Amino acid sequence: MQPTPRHPFRSPLAHLVSLVAAALGLVTGCAVPEPAAPVDADLLIRHGRVIDGSGSPGVMADVAVSGGRITAIGTLDHLRAARTIDARGQVVAPGFIDVHAHIEQGLFANPSAHNYVHDGVTTVITGNCGGSADSLSAFFARIGKGGASINVASLVGHNTVRRQVLGLANRAPTPDEQRRMEALVERAMREGAVGVSTGLIYLPGMYSGSDEVVGLARAAAKHRGLYASHIRDEGNKVVDALNEALDIGRAAQLPVQISHFKVSAPANWGRSRETLALIERARAGGLDVTIDQYPYAASSTTLDVLLPDWAMEGGRAEARRRLADPALHRRIAGEIVAQARRNQRPDFSYAVVARHATDPALDGLSITAINREKKGRPATLEAEVETLLDLIVAGSAQMVFHGMNEDDVRAILRYPHNMVGADGGVQDGRGLPHPRSYGTNARILGHYVREERLITLEEAVRRMTSLAAQRFQLKDRGLLRAGYAADIVVFDPQRVIDTATYANPHQFPRGIGHVVVNGQVVVDAGRHTGVRSGVALMGPGVSAGR
């Protein structure tokens, strides 16, 4: 006798569903479609050279992603995925973390952040140089509400806090004002800031003393934040300015980040050996200090920085009022000329207008060219100073300053405790901004890694990813590991290169094909998908505040 066939157990509901499906098939005369085959992952990146961000050599492997997280890395031929990316001949790396950004306004006007994601950036640290959103809780909420294509973490800015309490006054705070500023820093830390930043060449931070900054740094240290500084001088007094930042870190007992590390002006070219040695001595002495850099020999900021500090008290309107006073005008002009000579500047050809709001025809012209071609003045330092003062009176300008030496740029780039920060913002296609906003990471990977072999590819990726994540305490970012957030970049190591130039900056890099932010493909085969999967990333003090 044959045994009675056994059937798997089916629940009454499943049995009912099958009967209904069969009946529908009979009524319509159509076959009921088979259910879709189950998938094991939302995304599978196959056959790439995985450089995981740790600095270890790359390995051939697949990367699986589900629910916004990396779920597996290895030989994953058995997995089925809703979407597969073939990464043959490509590097698969953690998404790049830009540790020095200024995106407070631009991100909300252009939340797709094209110039960042096309350069492989999935996370930025903003609030640098002393300037942050007035309310970080509102800033983070706006990111969550409106969406962005990149993740954002923020420092709380000293200049922002000082302005909220003292305005633009050139004086020390009273004890009560100091307490109020420290309370604002603590509130920002509880709201999610990763630390406190200073911009000691900008209003109103230029009027602060070290003791004031130490107090704010201590407030950040209570919530495990760091101190990031655009130091007080990057030229002739760079060593004094670095020592001030290091002393603040020691006094407040918190880590120190030196922003956009450089030495400026011909009088200081070659001093990177001295400044890097100073950082190394501080580290050997027990201070946790690191630096960041953009890989260009030009900086960018406003023309106002050429004015003496005293002339800027009260802001631009007060500066223009002083320039209208003949005696004060002569004093200001004389101090700028004297400073240029101390810097060994024969003229202002190094200073190029990136964006002049009231006269776009000046964009791309140096002060020397404007003095000669637009003003018809003699080719003297004094005449060029009058030309730059005219521009300030007319509304000032964003500038590109070609003030550094390429040998110093290379020396700083070799330094292992150095991260990558473009010091840029979200771009809107206008003006002639510094090309660093478009090509910083691609320039390092293409020019300095592949062409000059200054550092290895694995080391460059480490600087852009895990080193930055560790420094700013982004706990599940910066490495390709199972369980980590799926921020991933896929690029061709033989093709990747920046294409943005000073004359034509609005150009995306080549060779960066795919960018994934929190498991969502934001750049697909070199094209932005419109996806806004970025989130606000909170600092270590936020748990106490919530």
VOGU-3710 file (C-alpha; in Angstrom, 3 decimals, decimal comma):
1> mqptprhpfr> 0,000/0,000/0,000  1,290/3,462/-0,905  1,540/5,923/1,990  -0,903/8,803/1,968  0,859/11,932/0,639  1,532/14,524/3,351  1,048/18,214/2,671  2,652/21,120/4,511  0,402/22,705/7,083  -1,510/25,721/5,815
11> splahlvslv> -3,411/28,097/8,013  -7,145/28,589/7,358  -6,392/32,124/6,100  -3,799/30,888/3,629  -6,206/28,172/2,450  -8,926/30,774/1,931  -6,575/33,020/-0,041  -5,642/30,152/-2,348  -9,288/29,307/-2,960  -10,101/32,930/-3,788
21> aaalglvtgc> -7,117/33,143/-6,129  -8,189/29,983/-7,906  -11,738/31,256/-8,251  -10,522/34,557/-9,712  -8,464/32,613/-12,218  -11,529/30,653/-13,306  -13,722/33,737/-13,561  -11,269/35,833/-15,547  -9,748/33,052/-17,516  -6,289/34,335/-16,600
31> avpepaapvd> -3,515/32,688/-14,685  -2,845/34,148/-11,261  0,659/35,670/-11,279  3,281/34,068/-9,144  4,397/36,180/-6,172  7,628/38,132/-6,703  10,758/36,302/-5,703  11,952/37,448/-2,288  15,073/39,615/-2,122  17,823/39,519/0,462
41> adllirhgrv> 18,961/43,142/0,148  17,733/46,515/-1,044  21,032/47,174/-2,793  23,976/45,013/-3,725  27,262/46,504/-4,931  29,149/43,682/-6,621  32,714/42,939/-7,652  34,291/46,177/-6,375  37,594/46,800/-4,659  36,419/47,545/-1,143
51> idgsgspgvm> 38,579/50,113/0,644  36,845/50,153/3,988  38,183/53,429/5,413  40,433/51,885/8,050  43,612/52,357/6,022  43,880/48,624/5,335  44,558/47,428/1,774  41,522/47,070/-0,432  39,951/43,667/-1,073  37,628/42,376/-3,772
61> advavsggri> 34,188/42,001/-2,231  30,476/42,707/-2,506  28,537/45,035/-0,225  24,888/44,442/0,699  22,576/47,168/1,992  19,119/46,961/3,547  17,087/49,414/5,568  19,727/52,102/5,200  22,441/49,928/6,776  25,271/47,797/5,501
71> taigtldhlr> 24,207/44,204/6,160  27,074/42,147/4,723  30,465/42,442/3,042  32,188/39,562/1,285  31,472/37,118/-1,527  27,710/37,473/-1,729  26,847/35,613/-4,933  23,985/33,860/-3,147  22,160/37,099/-2,355  19,379/38,584/-4,438
81> aartidargq> 18,784/42,335/-4,371  16,184/44,826/-5,514  18,973/46,838/-7,141  22,483/45,786/-8,140  25,443/48,021/-9,022  28,309/46,409/-10,904  31,493/47,940/-9,485  34,046/46,028/-11,577  37,210/48,087/-11,854  35,858/50,524/-9,259
91> vvapgfidvh> 36,681/51,337/-5,664  33,875/51,000/-3,131  34,550/53,230/-0,116  32,695/54,878/2,751  31,047/58,152/1,799  33,437/61,062/2,240  33,071/63,287/5,304  33,897/66,952/4,732  34,917/68,289/8,135  34,862/71,990/7,257
101> ahieqglfan> 31,779/73,378/5,527  29,618/76,510/5,547  26,189/75,373/4,387  23,793/77,135/6,781  22,032/79,119/4,040  22,928/77,377/0,798  21,616/73,956/1,811  18,030/75,145/2,143  18,126/77,018/-1,147  19,664/73,983/-2,895
111> psahnyvhdg> 19,006/70,899/-0,743  20,299/68,527/-3,431  23,822/69,826/-2,652  25,006/68,755/-6,108  28,536/70,083/-5,772  29,114/67,991/-2,634  27,567/64,669/-3,620  29,202/64,656/-7,056  32,518/64,914/-5,185  31,609/61,822/-3,158
121> vttvitgncg> 30,645/63,719/0,000  27,844/62,170/2,048  28,350/64,103/5,310  29,500/67,632/6,140  30,458/69,302/9,413  29,200/72,887/9,328  29,188/75,727/11,872  32,882/76,400/11,290  34,975/79,553/11,664  32,790/80,735/14,532
131> gsadslsaff> 29,609/80,933/12,471  26,666/78,576/13,013  22,897/78,697/12,926  21,475/80,859/15,718  19,374/77,912/16,896  20,753/74,464/16,224  17,513/72,785/17,265  15,645/74,765/14,605  18,434/74,136/12,077  18,362/70,376/12,607
141> arigkggasi> 14,559/70,334/12,537  14,589/72,142/9,212  16,951/69,550/7,768  14,615/66,816/8,975  11,558/68,547/7,558  12,833/69,681/4,185  15,263/66,896/3,399  18,770/67,136/2,033  20,946/64,923/-0,092  23,750/64,952/2,478
151> nvaslvghnt> 24,037/64,319/6,196  24,833/67,342/8,339  26,507/67,731/11,723  27,259/71,133/13,213  29,539/72,959/15,587  28,251/75,924/17,586  29,968/79,142/16,545  31,693/81,488/18,965  30,997/84,490/16,721  27,324/83,562/16,612
161> vrrqvlglan> 27,117/83,252/20,380  29,095/86,462/20,993  26,885/88,403/18,588  23,771/87,150/20,390  25,074/88,451/23,718  27,437/91,382/22,938  26,524/92,372/19,415  29,587/93,549/17,467  31,185/95,397/20,376  34,968/95,622/20,678
171> raptpdeqrr> 35,261/94,819/24,367  35,564/91,967/26,810  32,338/90,439/28,148  31,171/91,129/31,658  31,029/88,107/33,981  27,284/87,887/33,380  27,750/88,053/29,607  30,397/85,358/29,785  27,994/83,124/31,700  25,273/83,771/29,144
181> mealveramr> 27,579/82,844/26,264  28,651/79,665/28,024  25,003/78,795/28,637  24,281/79,220/24,922  27,145/76,871/24,089  25,860/74,291/26,562  22,362/74,548/25,128  23,710/74,028/21,618  25,681/71,007/22,790  22,519/69,498/24,281
191> egavgvstgl> 20,759/70,219/20,979  23,348/68,169/19,110  26,452/70,266/18,388  29,688/68,313/18,033  31,796/71,096/19,549  32,489/74,818/19,488  34,257/76,715/16,698  36,055/80,034/16,508  36,874/82,360/13,651  39,258/84,769/15,305
201> iylpgmysgs> 39,821/86,918/12,221  36,093/87,608/11,815  33,557/89,818/13,539  33,063/89,801/16,447  35,469/87,036/17,502  38,443/89,195/16,594  37,684/91,230/19,720  37,769/88,276/22,111  40,596/87,228/24,381  41,788/83,710/25,028
211> devvglaraa> 40,133/83,543/28,461  36,732/84,157/26,892  37,252/81,324/24,431  38,522/78,983/27,146  35,236/79,456/29,005  33,204/78,491/25,947  35,492/75,560/25,217  34,995/74,296/28,774  31,246/74,509/28,252  31,600/72,331/25,161
221> akhrglyash> 33,935/69,937/26,985  31,231/69,228/29,573  29,315/67,531/26,772  32,330/65,787/25,201  32,691/68,289/22,363  35,849/69,506/20,648  37,333/72,910/19,881  37,739/73,758/16,166  39,532/76,979/15,325  40,138/79,244/12,408
231> irdegnkvvd> 43,117/80,653/14,244  43,815/84,347/14,756  46,567/84,593/12,140  47,725/82,278/9,342  50,545/84,538/8,193  53,381/86,268/9,999  51,997/85,447/13,464  50,901/81,909/12,649  52,994/80,287/15,400  51,542/82,592/18,066
241> alnealdigr> 48,044/81,872/16,767  48,612/78,115/16,799  49,973/78,260/20,325  46,860/80,151/21,416  44,624/77,397/20,009  46,716/74,684/21,657  46,711/76,511/24,980  42,917/76,826/24,830  42,668/73,072/24,328  44,971/72,404/27,266
251> aaqlpvqish> 43,146/74,826/29,559  39,686/73,519/28,651  40,842/69,894/28,481  39,237/69,006/25,179  40,420/67,933/21,703  41,568/70,611/19,262  40,959/70,791/15,522  42,958/73,379/13,547  40,847/74,418/10,583  42,178/74,691/6,998
261> fkvsapanwg> 45,778/74,393/8,142  48,045/76,614/6,054  50,763/79,259/5,983  49,947/82,368/3,964  51,914/85,061/2,158  55,380/84,866/0,539  57,031/85,954/3,774  55,897/82,650/5,328  56,315/80,154/2,517  58,176/77,101/3,759
271> rsretlalie> 57,048/77,514/7,370  54,826/74,419/7,178  57,800/72,478/8,559  57,722/74,701/11,615  53,954/74,642/12,092  53,623/70,885/11,588  56,427/70,307/14,076  54,492/72,433/16,573  51,447/70,170/16,164  53,594/67,069/16,603
281> raraggldvt> 55,159/68,422/19,796  51,722/69,155/21,197  50,586/65,619/20,420  53,719/64,165/21,991  52,930/66,225/25,067  49,515/64,611/25,393  47,204/67,095/23,630  44,686/65,518/21,248  45,121/67,855/18,275  44,432/67,244/14,593
291> idqypyaass> 44,129/69,392/11,483  42,208/69,645/8,222  43,096/71,013/4,789  41,798/71,755/1,308  44,327/70,788/-1,399  44,775/74,155/-3,096  47,280/77,001/-2,878  44,542/79,629/-2,726  42,108/80,526/0,038  38,761/82,262/-0,143
301> ttldvllpdw> 37,006/84,696/2,148  35,665/88,244/2,088  37,640/91,319/1,093  36,861/92,752/4,525  39,598/90,644/6,132  42,168/93,070/4,704  40,794/95,857/6,909  42,352/96,488/10,335  40,312/94,952/13,157  39,465/98,324/14,685
311> ameggraear> 37,996/99,527/11,391  35,411/96,725/11,387  33,913/97,415/14,815  30,150/97,670/14,433  30,098/95,907/11,080  30,331/96,921/7,436  28,128/100,000/7,758  30,454/101,403/10,412  33,498/100,473/8,337  32,089/102,421/5,387
321> rrladpalhr> 31,417/105,371/7,666  35,044/105,349/8,786  36,239/105,150/5,196  34,205/108,265/4,423  36,203/110,177/7,046  39,387/111,442/5,304  41,654/111,034/8,342  40,399/107,556/9,174  40,546/106,607/5,499  44,232/107,534/5,333
331> riageivaqa> 44,932/105,572/8,505  43,146/102,447/7,204  44,866/102,631/3,824  48,251/103,122/5,451  47,844/100,068/7,668  46,838/97,877/4,709  49,864/99,033/2,709  52,168/98,362/5,665  50,735/94,871/6,153  51,157/94,050/2,456
341> rrnqrpdfsy> 54,814/95,040/2,634  55,363/92,941/5,756  53,895/90,018/3,806  56,294/90,756/0,903  53,417/91,573/-1,422  54,489/93,810/-4,319  50,865/94,244/-5,412  47,374/92,758/-5,075  47,414/90,565/-8,163  47,005/87,576/-5,831
351> avvarhatdp> 43,553/88,856/-4,734  40,840/87,933/-7,273  37,146/88,780/-7,052  35,019/85,642/-6,860  31,697/87,429/-6,520  30,877/91,109/-6,309  27,140/91,428/-5,772  26,793/94,984/-7,050  29,088/94,643/-10,089  29,356/91,079/-11,457
361> aldglsitai> 31,566/92,383/-14,269  34,384/92,430/-11,716  34,131/88,674/-11,077  37,370/86,952/-12,046  39,471/90,135/-12,030  42,312/90,773/-9,607  42,579/93,981/-7,616  45,606/94,829/-9,775  43,580/94,366/-12,974  40,625/96,371/-11,657
371> nrekkgrpat> 42,992/99,146/-10,579  44,534/99,274/-14,052  41,608/98,471/-16,354  38,603/99,866/-14,506  40,054/102,680/-12,435  42,923/103,849/-14,643  45,116/104,338/-11,620  48,919/103,968/-11,472  50,449/100,550/-10,770  51,410/101,271/-7,169
381> leaevetlld> 50,560/99,478/-3,963  48,929/102,618/-2,606  46,680/102,997/-5,665  45,618/99,362/-5,490  44,677/99,774/-1,853  42,395/102,648/-2,866  40,804/100,345/-5,432  40,116/97,590/-2,914  38,667/100,150/-0,503  36,350/101,319/-3,294
391> livagsaqmv> 35,114/97,741/-3,619  34,465/97,499/0,110  32,488/100,739/0,077  30,468/99,419/-2,874  29,423/96,329/-0,930  32,609/94,306/-0,493  33,221/91,032/-2,314  33,937/87,355/-1,889  37,544/86,827/-2,908  39,987/84,117/-3,917
401> fhgmneddvr> 43,441/84,817/-2,462  46,320/83,039/-4,212  48,482/83,285/-1,139  50,037/79,890/-0,464  52,900/77,832/-1,798  52,382/74,415/-3,410  55,298/72,882/-1,496  53,568/73,766/1,772  50,304/72,297/0,482  52,095/69,015/-0,263
411> ailryphnmv> 53,901/68,938/3,088  50,647/69,440/4,981  48,878/66,820/2,872  51,466/64,217/3,852  50,741/64,737/7,543  48,842/61,666/8,803  46,642/63,456/11,371  45,115/65,592/8,640  41,516/65,424/7,427  39,819/66,850/4,348
421> gadggvqdgr> 37,611/69,927/4,486  36,761/71,976/1,405  35,854/75,129/3,379  33,094/75,555/0,815  29,349/75,805/0,647  26,404/74,591/-1,396  26,776/76,340/-4,731  24,081/77,899/-6,922  26,028/78,277/-10,172  26,658/82,008/-9,750
431> glphprsygt> 29,931/83,896/-9,590  33,394/82,371/-9,702  33,747/80,622/-6,342  36,836/78,739/-5,283  36,877/75,360/-7,107  37,329/73,585/-3,764  33,526/73,526/-3,403  33,382/71,143/-6,364  36,595/69,167/-6,542  38,385/68,802/-3,212
441> narilghyvr> 38,137/65,024/-2,774  38,526/64,209/-6,463  41,616/66,420/-6,607  43,260/64,496/-3,793  42,360/61,121/-5,288  43,307/62,026/-8,838  46,141/64,521/-8,618  47,889/63,851/-5,323  47,265/60,090/-5,060  47,297/58,820/-8,644
451> eerlitleea> 49,487/61,386/-10,395  51,897/62,523/-7,693  51,727/59,431/-5,439  52,028/61,712/-2,443  49,976/59,372/-0,254  48,389/55,992/-0,905  44,797/55,549/-1,993  43,924/53,694/1,211  45,453/56,479/3,299  43,559/59,167/1,390
461> vrrmtslaaq> 40,278/57,316/1,913  41,067/56,941/5,631  41,553/60,699/5,962  38,249/61,366/4,189  36,235/58,826/6,179  37,129/57,037/9,416  39,556/59,656/10,726  36,892/62,335/10,292  34,131/60,168/11,779  36,250/59,369/14,827
471> rfqlkdrgll> 37,220/62,992/15,312  33,651/64,285/15,236  32,191/61,235/17,007  29,976/60,052/14,184  29,640/56,601/15,677  28,276/54,578/12,761  29,920/56,411/9,847  33,286/56,424/8,154  33,808/52,691/7,733  32,330/49,940/5,603
481> ragyaadivv> 31,187/47,574/8,333  28,073/45,465/8,807  25,653/47,479/10,913  27,060/50,861/9,875  25,010/53,470/8,033  25,141/52,831/4,299  26,983/55,962/3,160  28,988/54,697/0,195  30,876/56,112/-2,779  31,882/54,152/-5,883
491> fdpqrvidta> 34,640/55,698/-8,001  37,098/54,789/-10,730  40,637/55,172/-9,318  42,068/55,496/-12,836  39,699/58,268/-13,938  38,753/60,239/-10,857  39,902/63,856/-11,136  38,626/67,350/-10,396  37,609/69,480/-13,384  36,658/72,701/-11,580
501> tyanphqfpr> 39,113/75,558/-12,162  39,396/79,102/-10,889  38,228/80,396/-14,277  35,465/77,788/-14,636  34,621/76,472/-11,176  31,099/75,116/-11,683  32,257/71,722/-12,948  31,671/68,321/-11,368  34,559/65,850/-11,070  34,996/62,873/-13,344
511> gighvvvngq> 35,136/59,270/-12,225  32,694/59,304/-9,284  29,842/57,182/-10,562  27,639/56,284/-7,602  26,962/57,852/-4,232  24,710/56,262/-1,621  23,418/58,188/1,405  21,708/56,194/4,153  21,096/53,346/1,756  19,538/55,466/-0,993
521> vvvdagrhtg> 21,238/56,042/-4,342  21,730/59,798/-4,690  24,179/59,752/-7,623  23,506/57,019/-10,170  25,951/56,577/-13,061  27,097/60,163/-12,578  23,614/61,703/-12,406  21,860/63,106/-9,342  18,655/61,151/-8,757  16,924/63,893/-6,779
531> vrsgvalmgp> 16,874/61,711/-3,670  17,224/63,587/-0,387  18,085/60,898/2,113  20,444/62,910/4,309  19,778/63,409/8,003  20,980/65,605/10,847  23,735/63,908/12,841  23,813/64,687/16,542  26,804/65,200/18,806  27,517/63,295/22,035
541> gvsagr> 25,782/65,814/24,297  22,360/65,437/22,756  21,330/62,488/24,941  21,578/64,645/28,040  19,372/67,276/26,426  16,689/64,789/25,378
//
